[in-house]
Amino acid sequence: SQTIHQWPATLVQPVGSPLSLECTVEGTSNPNLYWYRQAAGRGLQLLFYSIGIDQISSEVPQNLSASRPQDRQFILSSKKLLLSDSGFYLCAWSVPGTSSNEQFFGPGTRLTVL
Amino acid sequence: AQSVSQHNHHVILSEAASLELGCNYSYGGTVNLFWYVQYPGQHLQLLLKYFSGDPLVKGIKGFEAEFIKSKFSFNLRKPSVQWSDTAEYFCAVNGASGGSYIPTFGRGTSLIVHP
């Protein structure tokens, strides 16, 4: 069966420090991968999605970047964190090839920037 | 561009009450529609989805949703809620044409069920 992992679960970082959040998927090949930020009362904001290795699309201009160095690994990064980067970050995957497939979400990372 | 509107941001019910959460979408073509649920401390997970066929779809835990194309709606219903239904509910839409695999999510509805 497929599983999705995210780490760390929680993170407290000072303003101006770098960020690296990792997401890995097991049990499937060539998944579509997504990074979301979830804010209370604001739903899920799509940040990045990827349909293959080194194929990253950015949905919203951010202080963040994403990379997909391996088929089932998706990394969210920042060179210098801002206070506004605080939030709950979710990674998700879906089976490629059709838009009727649902997304499977990871447990999320709670990021607090101080 | 596609968009989703969830009208109820906070809903408080007593056990055994009936539930209906509204979801309206905006998209010019064929759509795939989803309801996701996030129970406290758990992953966001699929509750049910519509992509073709019978517009009344049934999901887990007694939930159902009806796709009404003329109203651009996909409301979620449950005849009798339980305390364990306390969660956040998200409606999502994905255009079914043009190879888009990117769903758009609504802002979510927080449901609290009192025992």
HADDOCK unambig.tbl for C-alpha pairs under 7 A between the chains (distance, minus, plus):
assign (segid A and resid 41 and name CA) (segid B and resid 107 and name CA) 5.83 0.50 0.50
assign (segid A and resid 41 and name CA) (segid B and resid 108 and name CA) 6.59 0.50 0.50
assign (segid A and resid 42 and name CA) (segid B and resid 107 and name CA) 4.65 0.50 0.50
assign (segid A and resid 43 and name CA) (segid B and resid 105 and name CA) 6.48 0.50 0.50
assign (segid A and resid 43 and name CA) (segid B and resid 106 and name CA) 5.76 0.50 0.50
assign (segid A and resid 43 and name CA) (segid B and resid 107 and name CA) 3.68 0.50 0.50
assign (segid A and resid 43 and name CA) (segid B and resid 108 and name CA) 5.38 0.50 0.50
assign (segid A and resid 44 and name CA) (segid B and resid 105 and name CA) 6.03 0.50 0.50
assign (segid A and resid 98 and name CA) (segid B and resid 101 and name CA) 6.78 0.50 0.50
assign (segid A and resid 99 and name CA) (segid B and resid 94 and name CA) 6.48 0.50 0.50
assign (segid A and resid 99 and name CA) (segid B and resid 96 and name CA) 5.67 0.50 0.50
assign (segid A and resid 99 and name CA) (segid B and resid 100 and name CA) 6.24 0.50 0.50
assign (segid A and resid 99 and name CA) (segid B and resid 101 and name CA) 4.73 0.50 0.50
assign (segid A and resid 100 and name CA) (segid B and resid 32 and name CA) 5.65 0.50 0.50
assign (segid A and resid 100 and name CA) (segid B and resid 51 and name CA) 5.87 0.50 0.50
assign (segid A and resid 104 and name CA) (segid B and resid 45 and name CA) 6.64 0.50 0.50
assign (segid A and resid 105 and name CA) (segid B and resid 43 and name CA) 6.29 0.50 0.50
assign (segid A and resid 105 and name CA) (segid B and resid 44 and name CA) 5.81 0.50 0.50
assign (segid A and resid 105 and name CA) (segid B and resid 45 and name CA) 6.77 0.50 0.50
assign (segid A and resid 106 and name CA) (segid B and resid 43 and name CA) 6.21 0.50 0.50
assign (segid A and resid 107 and name CA) (segid B and resid 42 and name CA) 6.99 0.50 0.50
assign (segid A and resid 107 and name CA) (segid B and resid 43 and name CA) 5.15 0.50 0.50
